[in-house]
Amino acid sequence: TQLLEQSPQFLSIQEGENLTVYCNSSSVFSSLQWYRQEPGEGPVLLVTVVTGGEVKKLKRLTFQFGDARKDSSLHITAAQPGDTGLYLCAGAEYGDKFYFGSGTKLNVKP
Amino acid sequence: DAGITQSPRHKVTETGTPVTLRCHQTENHRYMYWYRQDPGHGLRLIHYSYGVKDTDKGEVSDGYSVSRSKTEDFLLTLESATSSQTSVYFCAISGVLAGVDNEQFFGPGTRLTVL
C-alpha cells in the first residue's frame, strides 16, 4: 500500500494550459517535498513545505501544504514544454525519513 | 551538481547470479539511500545508511543487502537476482534524515535487467 497517493497518474495538456497535481495521504507529515524527474535522470528537489496551510511559489509553480498536513498540491500556470516530466511528492512522518508517492507523468505539447 | 555517481549505469544479468551496484559520493554527506523505481510505484526505499557500517532497512529490503565501509561508498548487493528485481536503481545522499533541511541529491540511476 502506497503511503502517498498522487493524482492524476498521467496528464497530457497543451502549452499554455493550467494544471493541478494532488498528493494525498491518511498520515500526518512533518514536512512534504516535491521533486521533478526528467527521463534518464534522477529526481531534483523543487520545494519543501513544513507548515500546515503553507503556500510556496516557484515562478509559475505554486505548492500548497494542507491545513492538516496530510495532503499537498502543485499548480502550474501556463504550462510550457519544459515542464514535461515526472512529478513526485515525498512525505516525512515525524522523526522519520521521506517516503515517495507514485508520481504524476506530465506531458506538455507545443 | 552534487558529486554522486553510480556504476554500472546499465547491466543485464541472469536469474540466480549475484549483482553489486556501487554508489560513490564526493560530498561527505552522512546519509545514503538506495531506491528502486518501477512504473506505477514511484520511488521505493530499499535500504539506507546513516554512517559508516550503520544501515537500516527500507520498505522493500527483501532480497537485497548493503554495505558501507567508507563514507563515500554505499554498495547494494542482490545475492541471487530474480526477474522481479528488474528495475531502475537510484542512489541518493543527504546531510540530514528528514525535516526542512533534508534535500536528497540523486545519482543518474542504474538500469538492471534480470533475464
HADDOCK unambig.tbl for C-alpha pairs under 7 A between the chains (distance, minus, plus):
assign (segid A and resid 30 and name CA) (segid B and resid 99 and name CA) 6.90 0.50 0.50
assign (segid A and resid 31 and name CA) (segid B and resid 99 and name CA) 5.96 0.50 0.50
assign (segid A and resid 31 and name CA) (segid B and resid 100 and name CA) 6.61 0.50 0.50
assign (segid A and resid 41 and name CA) (segid B and resid 108 and name CA) 5.05 0.50 0.50
assign (segid A and resid 41 and name CA) (segid B and resid 109 and name CA) 6.79 0.50 0.50
assign (segid A and resid 42 and name CA) (segid B and resid 106 and name CA) 5.19 0.50 0.50
assign (segid A and resid 42 and name CA) (segid B and resid 107 and name CA) 5.80 0.50 0.50
assign (segid A and resid 42 and name CA) (segid B and resid 108 and name CA) 5.19 0.50 0.50
assign (segid A and resid 42 and name CA) (segid B and resid 109 and name CA) 6.44 0.50 0.50
assign (segid A and resid 43 and name CA) (segid B and resid 106 and name CA) 6.26 0.50 0.50
assign (segid A and resid 44 and name CA) (segid B and resid 105 and name CA) 6.98 0.50 0.50
assign (segid A and resid 45 and name CA) (segid B and resid 103 and name CA) 6.73 0.50 0.50
assign (segid A and resid 48 and name CA) (segid B and resid 100 and name CA) 6.30 0.50 0.50
assign (segid A and resid 50 and name CA) (segid B and resid 100 and name CA) 6.56 0.50 0.50
assign (segid A and resid 92 and name CA) (segid B and resid 98 and name CA) 6.45 0.50 0.50
assign (segid A and resid 95 and name CA) (segid B and resid 98 and name CA) 6.93 0.50 0.50
assign (segid A and resid 96 and name CA) (segid B and resid 98 and name CA) 6.30 0.50 0.50
assign (segid A and resid 97 and name CA) (segid B and resid 97 and name CA) 5.60 0.50 0.50
assign (segid A and resid 97 and name CA) (segid B and resid 98 and name CA) 5.14 0.50 0.50
assign (segid A and resid 98 and name CA) (segid B and resid 98 and name CA) 6.49 0.50 0.50
assign (segid A and resid 100 and name CA) (segid B and resid 42 and name CA) 6.43 0.50 0.50
assign (segid A and resid 100 and name CA) (segid B and resid 43 and name CA) 5.68 0.50 0.50
assign (segid A and resid 100 and name CA) (segid B and resid 44 and name CA) 6.80 0.50 0.50
assign (segid A and resid 101 and name CA) (segid B and resid 42 and name CA) 5.72 0.50 0.50
assign (segid A and resid 102 and name CA) (segid B and resid 40 and name CA) 5.62 0.50 0.50
assign (segid A and resid 102 and name CA) (segid B and resid 41 and name CA) 4.52 0.50 0.50
assign (segid A and resid 102 and name CA) (segid B and resid 42 and name CA) 3.78 0.50 0.50
assign (segid A and resid 103 and name CA) (segid B and resid 42 and name CA) 5.38 0.50 0.50
